[in-house]
Every structure is written in structure tokens, then in C-alpha cells.
Amino acid sequence: MTDGELTSIEMTGKKMNDKETTGKNMTDRTEPVSENEYPIAQIRQWIDRLEADHILPREQLVALLTYEQAECDVYLFERARHVRESVYGKAVYMRGLIEFTNYCKNDCYYCGIRRSAAGAERYRLSEEQILNCCKNGYELGFRTFVLQGGEDAYFTDERIVQIVRRIKECYPDCALTLSIGERERESYEAFFAAGADRYLLRHETADEAHYRLLHPPQLSLSHRKQCLRQLKAIGYQVGCGFMVGSPGQTPDCLVEDLLFIRELEPHMVGIGPFVPHHDTPFADKPQGGLELTLRLLAIIRLMQPHVLLPATTALGTIDPRGREKGILAGANVVMPNLSPGEVRKKYLLYDNKICTGDEAAECVNCLGKRIASTGYELVSDRGDYK
Ligand code: SAH
């Protein structure tokens, strides 16, 4: 088999998982699916090299994303756990997610709170409601709060600065993460000066053509990347990331994602499967695969040993033990929901999202047990990058 054949394998094709077959391709890159017949010994050698060098040539990265031998996953995940334990031991950090607005001016084709999602019942939390979430979370042991929302013009820089200040005044021992999309550099600087510690901004895909398939013309990959670089330069702990199995994604796209991560050297990487939302243009697209998501978690762990890597809610949504499996593939963070019960079902980025009916306390208890079942331990700690 030639490298050319290998790189053309469609990620959503038969080889990965029958359930993930798209049947229809949004790009014209697809060529007939060919077998990935590298010997197991060869794949193990590449895994070892990735662990030692933190990088591989493109075609070997593609091979790691497309091999068929499940026994190689066992080895890959074992190496990823070894690396994560050498940096973070058995600790799993928790971040309390506060979904404070589902208004959004953007219209990303995959997202359930996009501007055009007519069925989305819009809400905003007040400053007091947000502080109440933190209070509740603090009592449950959270030492990181993540404020996430759509791009909502109501939350001007002044309002965000005010909220950041109040949270940091009340909880000086906690880290505060913002995840509120693309803003001006001056805005990011103001939030940082007010006390924000971290910023999550998934790049979504590092492949230009794929970015265009997922976003309306107003948005650009270059601006997204520029924001990430600015955030890093300002001094935030920064997280990028992407969805696995989003429509039109190929192994080549994923290699671009891995190379972008390598270049940016973020402190955090958020990845989870794409899950369709009924009120979006991608309603009928297949969801991303569990195996591929786990494999990417492990590869990212080997590439960036110190990275803070969540086992995401989306992973828990596509498999009842998805988050536990994520931890066993090298993830070391979970992000339970601290949003008030009455708004949880409204922050529906994708269908069937788990834990929308639970209280925060139930989520923490349940997750604590789930993590313990993997041999790891959910801890109460800011969980900074080491
Ligand atoms: N407005 C913020 C937060 C976006 S929502 C921002 O722009 O960063 C957080 C993440 O949810 C997105 O970055 C996206 O990767 C993910 N997401 C959105 N829709 C999804 C879907 N249908 N399936 C899986 N993940 C999705």
C-alpha cells in the first residue's frame, strides 16, 4: 500500500466502525477505502516513537488513526496512561461548567445553540445566579469554574470583567476559565487583568477546507488561530480542540489538528465526538466514533505529556462508560455541570446530552464513583498545568 492510498481513507468510512458510515461525503477527497495492513509490530514501534519523540511523520500519524488491530489500542492506551501518571499521578481534576448564556450571534452548522436554531429557548444567567453556581460548586469541592456561553453581545467586556472580579474576590483559591468565543485582544487582556486564569477556544478543525464546511463565511480559521495565539501571549492557560467525526473530516484533517496542537503547545485540549443536533443543518449526519475519540486522546497525551485533557460530556453521551474509557485512554480532567437545573436542557449543543436532569451534587457523586471504578481518583484541586 502506498502512503497516497492511506491518506485518502475516509475517517467515517467502513474501516472505523460500520455505524459511522456516512454514505455521503461532503468533500471530494474520498477514494476507495483500502486496507490498513501494517503489521502490529510496526504500529507498536510507531507508538513507542511517538512516546519518545512526541511527533511522527504525517503518514505514520495517519496510520495510527486508521489501523484496524484492536490489540494496538490496548498498547496505545497503556502507554498514554503511563505518560499521564508520570506527570499527574492518579489524580483526575474536575472543572465546574457554568453555561451562563445560550444566546449566540454565530451560526456554526453543527451547534445546537446557533443563531438560526429556532427551537432553542434562549436564557441568560444573572451575576447572582452565576455566583450561586460557584457557591454550590465550591461546597462540592470544585476549585475551577468554567464560564461557557454562546457569543452573546449582552455580555460586554465590562459585564464579563465585573463577573470575573466578583468570582475571584469570593473564591481567590479557585481558577477561573472563560469559554466565550472570539473577542478582541484588548478584551482578552481586560479579562486576564480582572483575574481570569484560563481560556478554552476549540479551533474546531485546523484544515482550511474542512473549516469552511463547518462554518458560515463570516467565520475564519485564521482568526480563530489568531485568538488562540493572542490568548497564549497574554498569559492564559489556553485550550484548543476539535470534534471527532464532524461531517467531512478525514484522517488528513485530524493530522492537521495534531500538527496544530504541536505548534500551539496549548495547556489543554478539548476533544469529543461530534453529536448531531436535530435543529441544525447536520441533523442527519452520523455521530463521531468512540474508538477514534479514545485513540486521539491517547495520541494527544503522547504528543503533549503535560496536557490537561478532559474526558468530555459528549464522550459520555455516545457511550454509557465513555468518560471512564476516556480516563483509561489518557484523559485527566472531567467537567461536570454546575448550571442551574432549570436551564440545563436549554444549553443543548447536541441531542441526548447527559446529566441535564441531575443536580450538581448528584453529578459529582456519580462521577466520583465512575472515576474510582477506573482506578483513578477525582480530586478537589485547581488542577493547574504542571
Ligand atoms: N461560544 C464558545 C463555546 C462554544 S460551545 C466558543 O466559541 O468557544 C463549546 C464546544 O462545543 C464547541 O467549541 C464545539 O466544539 C462543541 N460542540 C458544539 N456543537 C457540537 C456538537 N453538535 N457535537 C459535539 N460538540 C459540539
Residues whose N, C-alpha, C, O or C-beta is under 5 A from the ligand:
A	BS01	SAH	Y110 C111 G112 G149 G150 E151 S179 I180 G181 L200 L201 R202 M243 P273 F274 V275 P276 H277 A314 L349 Y350
